[in-house]
Amino acid sequence: MWSPARSTGSPEVTVTREAVLEALKTVIDPASGQDIVAAGVMRALNVEDGTVRFVLEVAADRATAYEATRAEAEAAVLAMDGVTSASVILTAHSTQKAPPDLKPGRRAAPQGPEKVPGVDRIIAIASGKGGVGKSTVSANLACALAAEGRRVGLLDADVYGPSQPRMLGVSGRPASPDGKTILPMRNFGVTMMSIGLMTNDDQAVVWRGPMLMGALQQMLMQVQWGALDVLIVDLPPGTGDVQMTLAQKAHLDGAIIVSTPQDVALMDARKGIDMFNQLNTPILGMIENMSTHICSECGHEEHVFGHGGVATEAKKLGVPLLAEIPLHLDIRLAADGGAPIVVTKPDSPQSEGFRAVAKTLIAAGHA
């Protein structure tokens, strides 16, 4: 797990790799008693324009114990003159071979379901059709879980329409110190990766199915996620290659279905549920988005897309209705502004549903 931070050092000072290594030699590896450089747990050091990035690679069963070491290493770097930010990832040993570069046309080797190194659980956020607010739910749920103290990752798997960089206020391209692994971005306590970080805002991703499957598998296994309690996967709408690849290649712990209450959306939501049933993926619950609208001027409540349809469907299927999220201007403005509503207005009625879902998932042992 890593967190970007800023120091008060002078940005005019040029930071060298050698100076950073010397600073890190003051941090002791608790397992060997040596400094972390001599012990070999410090890997993939990257120093560029005042930003320092590296990983601490430790045994999987020691990840929690090394959190204090990670924080000490980050503090040692931030204390250096000229360091403006530091990103330190705590990751576990992996015996898997590094995936190929994330490029169109490259196919990942066929593999069965496998655990993502360092990730305890994976939850997919899905919808049968587009435009129901699935990505908004994903971003707010990830931030709500982080606010509850969980170590959270968010994978934007909506390859054709990636929106998480905008919603989480993240820009720039992820670093790849060795040309094989990718260091994800982070904001609001959420570690995030998206194909949108690797393309221009107006650039279309024109890929066929095999390219999509390869890209998804590489974003799962090639990214240095670190130690996470839960990885939220924002899926594209529908029942296509990305959904099948996720369920077949990774140990998926469950799916949450997002729908508006209108009949057309529910028709497609049923198909999404049936797909996950065929893939033996548990449905953790449903969320009714854009459930009701309250006029900001007069307080009149109206159900623009109908009301209660998702609750009825959830009861019929025997799955929980996790929340009814209102249709509200503040939710849209927060998402477009790069900070989800649970971050900008955590105590507002508009945030209440997202926070309730996060607490429900934690209480049930899903996150």
N, C-alpha and C positions, 0 to 999 in steps of 0.2 A: 504494500500500500504506500502511496506517495502523496505528498501535498506540496503544491508550489507555494513559495513564500518569498517575501522580499526583505532585503537587508537595507541598512542605512549607509552602507559603504559607498565610496565615491565611484560613480560609473566611469570616470575618466581613466581609472587604473586598469591596465590590461591584465587579465587573469590568465595565468599559464597552467597547462596541464600538470607540470612539475610542482607548482605551488599548491595546487589542489591535492595532489598525492601526499605532499608533506603534511598538509592540514589533516588529512584523513588518517595519517599514521598515529595521530593522538587518540583515535577511537579504538578501543580494545574489543576484539572478538570474544564473547563470553564462553564459547566452546573450546577454543584453543589457547586463550590467554595471550595470543599475539595481536598486533594491530590488524585491522581489517584488510589492509593492503597486503601485508606479508602472509596472512592466513588465506588469501585468495577468494574471500567471499565478496569483495568489491569487484564488480564487473562492468563492462560496457561504459567506461567513463567518456563523457562528451562535454567539452568546454567550448562555448561559442558565444561571443558578444555578451559576456557577463552572465550567461546562463550555464549552469552546471547540472548535468544529468548523469545518473549512474544507477545501477541496481545492486542490491545485496542478495546474493543467491545462497540460500540456506536449506537445510533439510526440512521437508514438509512438516514434520512433527515439532519443529522448533520455531515455526513462523511467528507465533504469538510472543514467544520469549524474546525474539529479536526486535520487537517493535521499539523498545527503548533504545536499542543500538541504532536503529534507523533514524530516530529522532535526534540522537546525539550526533550522528554523522551529518545530518542536514544542518544542525545548528553550527557545527564546526565550519562548514562551507560558507554559510550565510555570514559568519563573523569576518570573513576575508574582505579586504578592500577590493572594490571593483565587482563583486558578485551582486547581481541584481535579483536573481532568482535561483532556486535550487529545486530539483525534482528527484526524489529518491524513491525507487521502487523496491519493495520487499517481495521477493519471489522465491518459489520452491524449486529444488532440483527436478529436472525432467529427463527421463530416459528417451523421450521421443526425438526423432530427427527433426531438425528445423525445416519447416515447410518452404516451398519455393517462393520467389519474389511474387508480390501481389500484382500481377499483370494480366490483362485479358489474353485469353488463348492458352494459359497455363492450367493444366488439369491436376488436381490433387490426387494422390494415389488412393485407390479404394481402401476404406477402412470401416470397421464396424463402430458402433457407439463407443465413445471414450470420454473420460473425464477431462475437462479443461484444467491444466495445471494450476493449482492454487485456488480454484473456484469450488466452493462447497455446493452451491445450488444454482440452477438455471431456470428462470421463469420466462416464458414467451408471452408477449402482449400481442394479441391477434384480433383481426376483424374480418368479416366476410366481404365487406366493400370498403372503398376509400371514402374519406371525408367525414368519418364518424368521430374523429378526435383521438385516434389510437396513439399517435405520437405525443400528443399533449398529455395523455394519461401516463404514457411511459416516462416522460421527463419529470412530471410532478411526482409520480410514485417513487422513482429513483431518488429524488431529492428528499422526499418525505421519509424514506427508509434511512437515508444518510443522517437526517436530523434525529432519528431515533437511535443513532449510534451504530448502525450497521455499516459494514464495509461493502460498498455498492459499486458495481460496474454497469455500464449501459452500452450495449452494442446496437448500433443503428444498422439493422439488416435490411432496411427498405432501400435497396440499391438504386432503384430507378427514381426514387423521390426522397433522398436523405434530408431530414429537417432537424435532426438533433444538434448539429453544430450551431445553428441559429438559435434554437430554443434554450440551449445551455450557455450561450454567449462565448463559444469557443471558436477561435480562428487560428490560422497558421497550419503548417503541415507537420505531422508527427515525425520525430527523429527516428533514425534507424542506424545505431552506432556501428553495427557489424554488417549491414546490408541484408540481413536475414530476419532479425526480430524487429518489432516496431514498438516504440514507447508511446503509450496512449496519452491522451490529453486529460485534464482534470479541472473541474470547477464545481463549486457548491458541495464538495465532499464526494462527488461522483467521478469515477474513472470512466472515460468515454472514448469509444472508437467508432468512426463512421467513414464510409467510402466518400462522403461529402468533403472530408478533410483532404482528400487526395485528388480532387477535381476542382475546376473552377465553378463558381456559382451558376454560370449559365451554360455549363458543358453537360451535354446529355451522355448518359452511360448506355451505349448501344451494344449489349452483350447477349449472347444466346445462353441457353440453359447450362451447358457445361462450364462456361465462364463464371456464371453466377455461383454455381455450386463450389467451384474452386476458390472463388473470392471469399465466400462465407466461411469455408473450412479454414482458410488461412487467417481470417480475422479472428476466428475462435482460438486457433492454436499457435499462430505466429506472434500475436500481440502479448506483450509482457503485462498481463493483467495484475500480477501480484497476488497477495492473499485477500480473497473476497469472500464475504458471507453469501452474497447472491449476485448473479449477473442477470440483469433485465435485458431481454432481446426484443427490440421494437421491430416486428415483422412487417413486410409489405402486406397490403390487403389481398384477399383471395386464398386460393388453395393450390399454390404452384410449387415450383422447384425449390425455392428458398425454405418454405415450410417443411417440405419433405426432407431436404438435406439436413436441416437442423435436428429433426427428430431421429434421423437415421445415423447421423455422425456424432452427435453429442448426447450425453445422458441428460435428457430434458426432464426436470422435476415436475413441471406442470405448465398449464396455459391459462391465461385470463382472457376472456372474450369481451371486447368492447363493441357496443352497438347503440344507436339511437333507438327510441321506442317505436319509430314508424315501421310499418309492415314490410316495406321493401328492404330496409336494413336488416330486419329480423330474418327474412328469408335467406339472405346471404350468411347471416351469423350462424344459422342452423347448419349450413353446409360446412362452415369452418369447424364447428363442434364435431360434426360427423367425421371430418378428416382427422382430427386429433384422436377420436375414438378408434379409427382404423389404424392409427400409428401407435396405439396403446399409450397415449399421453394423457395423464389425468387433467380434468378441467377443474381448476381451483375455484372458479366462480365467474360471474358476469358483472359488468359495470354498465349501467345505463348513463350514457353521456348526453348532454344537451337535454336533460330531463324536463326542466321547467325554466321559464324566463320571468323575472320580476322587473317590471319597468322601473328604471332609476328615477323617473320623474314623479310618477303617481303611485308606485307600489303595487300596481295591478299584476297579478300572476296569470300567466297564460302558458299553455302547453303547445309550443309551436310545432313539435314533431309528434304530438300525442304524449301519452303518459302511461306508465305501468306495463308496457308491452314486454320489456326485458324482465321485469319481476315475474310476470306470468310465465314467460318462457323458462326462466331459471327454475321456478317451482315445478314445471312440467318435467324438466330434465333432472331434477333432484340435485341441483348445484346451488351454492349460495349466491344471493344477490349482494355483491360486496359494497356497492355504493350507487347513489343517484347523483350525478354531477350536474349542476345547473348550467344553463346557457347564459354566460355572463361576459360582459365586455372586458372586465378586468383580467379574466383568464386569457383572453385572446391578446390583449395588450401586453401582458407579462411574457407570453410565449414569443411574440414578435420582438419584444424588447431584449430578449436574451437572458431572462431570469424568470423561471417558473413562479406561478402564484404562491406556491408553498414557501418560496424563498422571500419574495417581496412582501407578502401579506400572510404570514404563517397562521395568524389567529383569526383570519377572516372566515365568514361562512363559505366562501368559494374554495377555501383550502381544506375545509373540514372533511369532505368526502375522501380526498386523497390521503390525508393523515389517518383517517379511520381504516382505510384499506391497508396501509402500511402496518398499523398496529395489529390488525386481524391476521395478516400474513406472519408476523413475528410470533404472535400468540399460538398460531397453529404449527409453528416450526417450519414454515415454508421459506423464511427469510432470516 
